[in-house]
């Protein structure tokens, strides 16, 4: 999995590309931990280029959400492929995650509700 990071205003945006599975979850979790330690703004995780996610990957997303909540930071998932959205609904994780249709919508939501 490849992760690129950029800042937009107070938000940190992580773009993931590839698979989120048992092999890559540690990479993503470490990146989120580093960002949580460095700042105070919201973290957006763009999943537009994620082509596969396993149950271990879903567990990683839950861990990242927990890290952000413990640091009083927002964690927003964006650009979910339809199969990821379906997995989130089946597992009822959509009830605990803040999910935006795309990056623009997430940034607008963050600006409206700081």
C-alpha positions as CSV (number, residue, x, y, z in Angstrom):
1,X,0.0,0.0,0.0
2,X,1.1,3.5,-0.8
3,X,0.2,6.5,1.4
4,X,0.6,10.1,0.4
5,X,0.1,12.8,2.9
6,X,-0.8,16.5,2.4
7,X,-2.3,19.3,4.5
8,X,-5.3,21.4,3.6
9,X,-5.9,24.1,6.1
10,X,-6.0,22.4,9.5
11,X,-6.7,19.0,8.1
12,X,-4.2,16.3,7.3
13,X,-5.3,14.2,4.3
14,X,-3.9,10.7,3.7
15,X,-4.5,9.2,0.3
16,X,-4.2,5.4,0.3
17,X,-3.5,3.3,-2.8
18,X,-3.6,-0.5,-3.0
19,X,-4.8,-3.0,-0.4
20,X,-5.5,-2.5,3.3
21,X,-4.9,-5.9,4.7
22,X,-2.9,-7.7,7.4
23,X,0.4,-6.8,5.7
24,X,-0.3,-3.1,5.2
25,X,-2.4,-2.3,8.3
26,X,0.7,-1.6,10.4
27,X,1.9,1.0,7.9
28,X,-1.4,2.9,8.0
29,X,-1.7,2.7,11.7
30,X,1.9,4.0,12.2
31,X,1.2,7.0,9.9
32,X,-2.0,7.9,11.7
33,X,-0.2,7.6,15.1
34,X,2.6,10.0,13.8
35,X,0.0,12.5,12.6
36,X,-2.0,12.3,15.8
37,X,1.2,13.1,17.8
38,X,2.1,16.0,15.5
39,X,-1.0,18.2,15.5
40,X,-4.5,18.9,16.5
41,X,-6.6,19.1,13.3
42,X,-8.8,16.6,11.7
43,X,-7.5,13.6,9.7
44,X,-9.1,12.6,6.5
45,X,-8.5,9.1,5.0
46,X,-9.2,9.0,1.3
47,X,-9.9,5.5,0.1
48,X,-10.5,6.4,-3.5
49,X,-7.6,4.2,-4.8
50,X,-8.0,1.3,-2.3
51,X,-8.8,-1.7,-4.4
52,X,-9.2,-4.2,-1.6
53,X,-9.8,-4.2,2.2
54,X,-9.9,-7.2,4.5
55,X,-11.4,-7.7,8.0
56,X,-7.9,-6.9,9.3
57,X,-8.0,-3.6,7.3
58,X,-11.4,-2.8,8.8
59,X,-9.9,-3.4,12.2
60,X,-7.1,-1.1,11.4
61,X,-9.6,1.7,10.5
62,X,-11.3,1.1,13.9
63,X,-7.9,1.4,15.6
64,X,-7.1,4.6,13.7
65,X,-10.5,6.0,14.8
66,X,-9.8,5.1,18.4
67,X,-6.4,6.9,18.2
68,X,-8.0,10.0,16.9
69,X,-10.8,10.0,19.4
70,X,-8.4,9.6,22.3
71,X,-6.6,12.7,21.0
72,X,-9.9,14.6,20.5
73,X,-9.3,14.6,16.7
74,X,-11.8,14.0,14.0
75,X,-11.2,11.1,11.7
76,X,-13.2,11.2,8.4
77,X,-13.3,8.5,5.7
78,X,-13.7,9.8,2.2
79,X,-14.3,8.4,-1.3
80,X,-15.4,4.9,-0.3
81,X,-15.8,2.5,-3.2
82,X,-19.3,1.0,-3.2
83,X,-18.0,-2.4,-1.9
84,X,-16.3,-0.7,1.0
85,X,-19.4,1.3,1.8
86,X,-21.4,-1.9,1.7
87,X,-18.9,-3.6,4.1
88,X,-19.2,-0.7,6.4
89,X,-23.0,-1.0,6.4
90,X,-23.1,-4.8,6.8
91,X,-20.7,-4.6,9.8
92,X,-22.5,-1.5,11.1
93,X,-19.2,0.4,11.2
94,X,-20.9,3.2,9.2
95,X,-22.7,4.1,12.5
96,X,-19.4,4.9,14.3
97,X,-17.3,6.4,11.4
98,X,-17.7,9.9,10.0
99,X,-18.0,9.2,6.2
100,X,-18.0,11.8,3.5
101,X,-18.8,11.3,-0.2
102,X,-15.5,12.9,-1.3
103,X,-12.7,15.0,0.0
104,X,-14.4,18.3,-0.9
105,X,-17.5,17.3,1.1
106,X,-15.3,16.3,4.0
107,X,-13.5,19.6,4.0
108,X,-16.7,21.5,3.8
109,X,-18.2,19.5,6.7
110,X,-15.0,20.2,8.8
111,X,-15.2,23.9,8.0
112,X,-18.9,24.0,9.0
113,X,-18.5,21.9,12.2
114,X,-15.0,22.5,13.6
